[in-house]
Amino acid sequence: MTIDKKALKGRVLSPGDDGFEQAALPWNRAVRQRVAAVVEAEDAADVAAVVRRAAAAGLRVTTQPSGHGAATGLDGEVLLRTSRMRAVEVRPAERVARVEAGASWGELLAAAAKHGLTGLAGSSPIVSVTGYSLGGGLSWFGRAWGLGGNAVRALEVVDAEGVASRVTADSDPELFWALRGGGGDFAVVTALELELFPAPRLYGGRVMWPAARAAEVMAAFREITATAPEELTVWFTLVQFPPFPEVPEPLRGLAAVVVDATFLGAADAGRVLLRPLESVPGALLDTRDELPVAEVGGICAEPTEPMPALLRGELLTDLGDDAVSALLEAAAEGIAPLATVQVRHLGGALARPRQDAGACGHLAEPYLLSMIGAAPAPEVATAVTARQDTIAAALAAHTSGLKPFTFLADGESAAAAFPADTLARLREIKRRRDPRGILRSNYPVLG
């Protein structure tokens, strides 16, 4: 496809151009993308022009701010980057924020915190608000306020014909439903408006022990989550730190178990709720304290530079004795070559059906299993996948078969994220709204 570069404000790169190969890379370097062109849009007008040109040429468009959720399958598409579109506007009186498609959670949280507000952010501050929200959005604060996709109040979009519009529950209820959790298959979102929530105080942080304490830490984790109020979110993680020089000496090569937590409330109350952790001796690190809500992304200290990684997620139907035994036995010899094996406590508002929910619906399962491994070479990727398969198989009797959209792994289908009736409805909307298949999400609903 040829694009008149003078007709766009943003940058257009074709194979052979300086910078093309780098621009085509997703954040997750384990994913390979073969695209016909990369367009770095400056605004919604650029987006509309690209979609119209692609539609006229019979080409598909895939939109990625940075490619955190990228998956293999691109072959000749136009890769539309929205990372230059980063405007953030907070309207505190309405408790609403408008963010352009490339704005990150770190940027939104910083702007909202000035008004004592927060959004339903996940664990990484560098992920785009829009991509996260289109996938449903599993937040630190989801137990209190639900899935991130359901906090969206309006979307500015460009449809498969290149026509721009503003979508709300009243103006286009069908598209409004599909975009809140169904991914980017139905329109290119150039900006969205989402509800903010009051969060004047936040207590949280990380506690770390040697991996030998995993059973004791798990027992404390289960005790805490059995009665946790919705303001408290707690994650249990087995960690294998790599033996790399850039990792601080005390952690280099260490096998550890950690608990990460956030509490929307005062530190004294948070400490009481997490008191079972004090019964586990030998803590190597404890960062718990009151912290600015805008710094919630620092709790897990996830990588901020692109890297090759393989993710697998499974929703757990229970965390009873059998499930715990299966998990700890599967990890008894260590989790390598995986970097993390994590169990997140869900429930609360995440589990409650709501009449105004988008396609993301709700998560009935009480826990989420997440496994991540770096995959810098094919042989390492094979070993990582095998280890994930082994742990998933050990817990198969305790999984529902579904997973959140944003926890789909490369090679998985969108069908794994939705109940059958939701998937059928999404597919019908896709066929009607984009019959020629001009728009392609990372995980197409028709795939």
Residue pairs with C-beta under 8 A, 6 or more apart in sequence:
1 36
1 37
1 53
1 54
1 57
1 59
1 78
3 12
3 37
3 39
3 50
3 53
5 12
7 49
8 39
8 41
8 42
8 46
8 49
8 50
9 41
9 42
9 43
9 45
9 46
10 39
10 40
10 41
10 42
10 43
10 46
10 84
11 23
11 39
11 40
12 37
12 38
12 39
12 40
13 19
13 20
13 23
13 24
13 37
13 38
13 39
13 40
14 20
14 36
14 37
15 36
15 37
20 38
23 38
23 40
23 79
23 81
24 33
24 35
24 38
24 79
25 33
25 67
25 306
26 33
26 64
26 66
26 67
26 68
26 70
26 306
27 66
27 67
27 68
27 70
27 306
28 67
28 68
28 70
28 306
28 307
28 308
28 309
28 410
29 306
29 307
29 308
29 309
30 308
30 309
30 310
30 375
30 381
30 410
31 67
31 70
31 71
31 72
31 410
32 72
33 67
33 70
33 72
33 74
33 79
34 74
34 75
34 76
35 62
35 74
35 76
35 77
35 78
35 79
36 59
36 76
36 77
36 78
37 78
37 79
38 78
38 79
38 81
39 46
39 50
39 78
39 79
39 80
39 81
40 81
40 83
40 84
41 47
41 50
41 80
41 81
41 82
41 84
41 85
42 84
42 85
43 85
43 190
44 85
44 156
44 158
44 164
44 190
44 191
47 80
47 82
47 158
47 188
47 190
48 158
48 162
48 163
48 164
49 162
50 61
50 78
50 80
51 61
51 80
51 158
51 159
51 160
51 161
51 162
51 188
51 438
51 439
52 161
52 162
54 60
54 61
54 78
54 438
55 160
55 161
55 162
55 436
55 438
58 436
59 76
59 77
59 78
59 438
60 76
60 77
60 78
60 437
60 438
60 439
60 440
61 77
61 78
61 80
61 188
61 438
61 439
61 440
62 74
62 77
62 78
62 79
62 80
62 439
62 440
62 441
62 442
63 80
63 81
63 82
63 101
63 184
63 188
63 189
63 439
63 441
64 70
64 79
64 80
64 81
64 82
64 131
64 442
65 81
65 82
65 83
65 101
65 102
65 128
65 130
65 131
66 81
66 83
66 102
66 126
66 128
68 124
68 126
68 127
68 128
68 131
69 131
69 135
69 406
69 408
69 442
69 443
70 410
70 442
71 408
71 410
71 411
71 412
71 442
71 443
72 410
72 411
73 440
73 444
73 447
74 440
77 440
80 188
81 102
82 100
82 101
82 102
82 128
82 130
82 190
83 102
83 128
84 102
85 100
85 101
85 102
85 103
85 190
85 191
86 100
86 102
86 103
86 104
86 107
87 98
87 99
87 100
87 103
87 191
88 97
88 98
88 99
88 100
88 103
88 107
88 108
88 111
89 97
89 98
89 99
89 111
90 96
90 97
90 111
90 112
90 114
90 115
90 117
90 196
91 97
91 98
92 115
92 117
92 196
95 117
95 195
95 196
95 197
95 198
96 153
96 193
96 194
96 195
96 196
97 108
97 111
97 112
97 119
97 193
97 194
97 196
98 191
98 192
98 193
99 107
99 108
99 129
99 130
99 191
99 192
99 194
100 130
100 190
100 191
101 128
101 130
101 188
101 189
101 190
101 191
101 192
102 128
102 130
103 128
103 129
103 130
104 125
104 126
104 127
104 128
104 129
105 119
105 121
105 122
105 124
105 125
105 126
105 127
105 128
105 129
105 132
105 297
106 125
106 126
106 294
106 297
108 119
108 121
108 129
109 118
109 119
109 121
109 125
109 293
109 294
109 296
109 297
110 294
112 118
112 119
112 196
112 294
113 292
113 293
113 294
115 196
116 198
116 199
116 200
117 196
117 197
117 198
117 199
118 141
118 196
118 197
118 198
118 199
118 293
118 294
118 296
119 129
119 148
119 151
119 194
119 196
119 197
120 137
120 139
120 141
120 142
120 145
120 146
120 147
120 148
120 151
120 194
120 197
121 139
121 140
121 141
121 148
121 296
121 297
122 132
122 137
122 138
122 139
122 140
122 148
122 406
123 140
123 297
123 299
123 300
123 302
124 297
124 300
124 302
124 304
125 296
125 297
125 298
125 304
126 297
126 304
129 192
129 194
130 189
130 191
130 192
131 184
132 148
132 406
133 148
133 149
133 151
133 152
133 180
133 192
133 194
134 149
134 179
134 180
134 181
134 182
134 183
134 184
134 189
135 149
135 181
135 183
135 360
135 404
135 405
135 406
136 147
136 148
136 149
136 180
136 181
136 358
136 359
136 360
136 404
136 405
136 406
136 417
137 147
137 148
137 149
137 151
137 360
137 406
138 147
138 148
138 344
138 346
138 350
138 363
138 368
138 404
138 406
138 407
139 145
139 147
139 148
140 233
140 262
140 296
140 299
141 197
141 199
141 233
141 262
141 264
142 148
142 233
142 346
142 348
142 349
142 350
143 228
143 230
143 231
143 232
143 233
143 345
143 346
143 347
143 348
143 349
143 350
144 197
144 230
144 231
144 264
144 348
144 349
145 151
145 197
145 349
146 349
146 350
146 352
146 354
146 362
147 181
147 350
147 357
147 360
147 361
147 362
147 363
148 194
149 180
149 181
149 358
149 359
149 360
150 180
150 181
150 354
150 356
150 357
150 358
150 360
151 194
151 195
152 179
152 180
152 192
152 193
152 194
152 195
152 358
153 168
153 193
153 194
153 195
154 166
154 167
154 168
154 192
154 193
155 166
155 167
155 168
155 176
155 179
155 187
155 189
155 191
155 192
155 193
156 164
156 165
156 166
156 167
156 189
156 190
156 191
156 192
157 164
157 165
157 166
157 167
157 175
157 179
157 187
157 188
157 189
157 190
158 164
158 187
158 188
158 190
159 165
159 187
159 188
159 433
159 434
160 187
160 433
160 434
160 436
160 438
160 439
161 438
164 190
165 171
165 172
167 175
167 176
167 179
167 187
168 176
169 176
169 356
174 429
175 186
175 187
175 429
175 433
176 358
177 358
177 359
178 185
178 186
178 358
178 359
178 425
178 426
178 429
178 430
179 186
179 187
179 189
179 358
179 359
180 357
180 358
180 359
180 360
181 358
181 359
181 360
181 361
181 405
182 358
182 359
182 360
182 405
182 418
182 426
182 429
182 445
183 405
183 414
183 441
183 442
183 443
183 444
183 445
184 439
184 441
184 442
185 426
185 430
185 434
185 439
185 440
185 441
185 444
185 445
185 446
186 429
186 430
186 433
186 434
186 439
187 433
187 439
188 439
199 264
199 293
201 264
201 265
201 266
201 267
201 290
202 262
202 263
202 264
202 290
202 291
202 292
202 293
202 296
203 262
203 263
203 265
203 266
203 267
203 269
203 270
203 271
203 288
203 289
203 290
203 291
204 260
204 261
204 262
204 263
204 270
204 288
204 291
204 296
204 299
205 260
205 261
205 286
205 287
205 288
205 289
205 291
205 299
206 258
206 259
206 260
206 261
206 285
206 286
206 287
206 288
206 299
206 300
207 258
207 259
207 277
207 283
207 285
207 286
207 287
207 288
208 239
208 256
208 257
208 258
208 283
208 284
208 285
208 286
209 216
209 217
209 256
209 257
209 258
209 280
209 282
209 283
209 284
210 254
210 255
210 256
210 257
210 282
210 284
211 238
211 239
211 255
211 256
211 257
211 334
213 257
213 280
213 281
213 282
214 238
214 257
214 328
214 331
215 328
216 279
216 280
217 236
217 257
217 259
217 277
217 280
218 236
218 257
218 324
218 327
218 328
219 276
220 259
220 276
220 277
220 279
220 280
221 234
221 236
221 259
221 343
221 345
222 319
222 324
223 276
224 232
224 234
224 273
224 274
224 276
224 277
225 234
225 319
225 345
225 347
228 234
228 273
228 345
229 273
230 347
230 348
230 349
231 263
231 264
231 265
232 261
232 262
232 263
232 264
232 270
232 273
232 274
233 261
233 262
233 263
233 344
233 345
234 259
234 260
234 261
234 274
234 345
235 259
235 260
235 261
235 342
235 343
235 344
235 345
236 257
236 258
236 259
236 342
236 343
237 257
237 258
237 259
237 260
237 340
237 341
237 342
237 343
238 255
238 256
238 257
238 331
238 335
238 340
238 341
238 342
239 254
239 255
239 256
239 257
239 258
239 335
239 339
239 340
240 254
240 255
240 256
240 334
240 335
240 336
240 337
240 338
240 339
240 340
241 247
241 251
241 252
241 253
241 254
241 255
241 256
242 252
242 253
242 339
242 374
243 252
243 253
244 252
245 252
247 253
250 284
255 334
255 335
255 336
256 284
259 274
259 277
260 299
260 300
261 270
261 274
261 288
262 296
262 299
263 269
263 270
263 273
263 274
267 289
267 290
270 288
271 288
274 288
287 299
291 298
307 374
308 374
308 375
308 376
308 381
309 339
309 372
309 373
309 374
309 375
310 372
310 373
310 375
310 381
310 384
310 385
310 388
310 409
310 410
311 370
311 371
311 372
311 407
311 409
311 410
312 370
312 371
312 372
312 388
312 392
312 407
312 409
313 368
313 369
313 370
313 371
313 403
313 404
313 407
313 408
313 409
314 368
314 369
314 392
314 395
314 399
314 400
314 403
315 363
315 365
315 367
315 368
315 369
315 399
315 400
315 402
315 403
315 404
316 323
316 343
316 365
316 366
316 367
316 368
316 369
316 395
316 398
316 399
316 400
317 365
317 366
317 398
317 399
317 400
318 366
318 367
318 398
319 343
319 366
319 367
319 398
320 398
322 397
322 398
323 395
323 397
323 398
326 394
326 395
326 397
326 398
327 341
327 343
327 369
327 391
327 394
327 395
329 394
330 390
330 391
330 394
330 395
331 341
331 391
335 341
335 387
335 391
336 387
337 373
337 374
337 380
337 383
337 384
337 387
338 371
338 372
338 373
338 384
338 387
338 388
339 372
339 373
339 374
340 370
340 371
340 372
341 369
341 370
341 371
341 391
342 369
342 370
342 371
342 372
343 367
343 368
343 369
343 370
344 367
344 368
344 370
345 366
345 367
346 363
346 365
346 366
346 367
346 368
347 366
350 362
350 363
351 362
351 363
351 364
351 365
351 366
352 362
353 361
353 362
354 362
359 418
359 422
359 425
359 426
360 404
360 405
361 419
361 422
363 404
364 400
365 400
365 402
368 403
368 404
368 407
369 391
369 392
369 395
369 399
370 407
371 387
371 388
371 391
371 392
373 380
373 384
373 387
373 388
374 380
374 384
375 381
375 384
392 399
401 416
402 416
402 417
402 418
402 419
403 412
403 416
403 417
404 417
405 414
405 417
405 418
405 443
408 414
408 416
408 417
408 443
412 443
413 443
413 447
414 423
414 426
414 441
414 443
414 444
414 445
414 447
415 423
415 445
417 443
418 426
423 445
426 445
427 445
427 446
430 444
430 445
430 446
431 446
437 446
